[in-house]
């Protein structure tokens, strides 16, 4: 059985609904992984709205939602996730960075509260549960599926996820900031021999010095890490909103010329790991 990966939102920071962002997409972070009848959702940026419509079409009423962190671009699609309003649906939301800050449920409730949103979290009539786990935990959503977690360098903290099933693995590694010429040993170990690494490629190496402290990395660092870790494929992800389709085309071409196993993720792109 394969791991089916679908990108519903690949943009970072803020959604980009413009004619200059139609090829790669403008929705913020949301990735779906399907393993048999299990639906695993990673982040709830604006991309989760279209995912929700697709779940309704497919009659899927149960899923787990794993959050890297709770900055706006990773959660602000959730109020528009229509399946969560269905009383027969069940969704379990997990995060690994908030155990000392009151929990992920508090964050989701505050996001849907006066004076910034008109509909409260309580309006979501699905069976909605929340879990805060210590980062570093191994999660087991179903028999045969293991999800390993690791901490990332990002303001307020973030969590990386490695989904393992039947000898295959997909790593979701965003948002994270590297230190030039000092490979992140945590990430190197975490992505070792992975079949696919989805990596925070917000900037280029040339742009990075002006963005130090903002919590993001570069496509070049993604290639360096994947090569060193013997990963098989790299998906550039969390694209800078200022990188329009023209800029992204150039970035993808340069990246592929450096390492042919690289591609830039696009909204609604599907990758099958089998």
ZIJO-V454050 format. One record per pair of residues at least 4 apart in sequence whose C-alpha atoms are under 6 Angstrom apart, sorted by the first residue. I is the first residue (numbers start at 1). J is the second residue. Records with the same first field share a line. If there is no record, write none. Layout:
# ZIJO-V454050
I->J / J
This chain:
# ZIJO-V454050
2->273 / 274
3->34 / 35 / 272 / 273
4->33 / 34 / 272
5->32 / 33 / 270 / 271
6->31 / 32 / 269 / 270
7->31 / 267 / 268 / 269
8->30 / 31 / 47 / 267 / 268
9->27 / 28 / 29 / 30 / 47 / 267
10->28 / 29 / 237 / 238
11->26 / 27 / 28 / 238 / 239
12->28 / 238 / 239 / 240
13->73
14->73
15->26 / 27 / 28
16->26
17->26
20->244 / 245
21->25 / 26 / 244 / 245
24->266
25->266 / 267
27->46 / 47
28->45 / 46 / 47 / 73
29->43 / 45 / 74
30->42 / 43 / 44 / 45 / 47 / 48
31->41 / 42
32->40 / 41
33->40
34->38 / 39
39->63
40->63 / 64
41->65
42->65 / 66 / 67
43->66 / 67 / 74
44->48 / 74 / 75 / 77 / 78
45->73 / 74 / 75 / 76 / 77
46->77
48->52 / 77
49->77 / 80 / 81
52->81 / 82 / 83
55->59 / 60
61->89
62->89 / 90 / 91
63->91
64->91 / 92 / 93
65->93
66->94
67->95
68->158 / 159
69->158
70->74 / 75
72->76
84->124 / 126
85->124 / 125 / 126
86->125 / 126
87->125 / 126
89->126
90->126 / 127 / 128
91->128
92->128 / 129 / 130
93->130
94->130 / 131 / 132
95->132
96->132 / 133 / 134 / 135
97->157 / 158
98->103
99->103 / 132
105->130
109->121
112->117 / 120 / 121
113->117 / 120
135->149 / 150
136->149 / 150
137->149
138->147 / 148
139->146 / 147
140->145 / 146
145->164 / 165
146->163 / 164
147->162 / 163
148->161 / 162
149->160 / 161
150->159 / 160
151->159
152->158 / 159 / 176
153->176 / 177
154->158 / 176 / 215
160->172 / 173
161->171 / 172
162->170 / 171
163->169 / 170
164->168 / 169
169->194 / 195
170->195 / 196 / 197
171->197 / 198
172->198
173->198 / 199
174->199 / 200
175->200 / 216
176->215 / 216
177->215 / 216 / 217
178->217
188->229
192->229
193->230 / 231
194->231
195->231 / 232
196->233 / 234
197->234
198->235
199->236 / 237
200->217 / 237 / 238
201->217 / 218 / 219 / 236 / 237
202->217 / 218 / 238 / 239 / 240
203->207 / 208 / 218
204->218
205->218
226->230 / 231
233->261 / 262
234->262
235->263 / 264 / 265
236->264 / 265
237->265
243->247 / 248
252->264
256->260 / 262
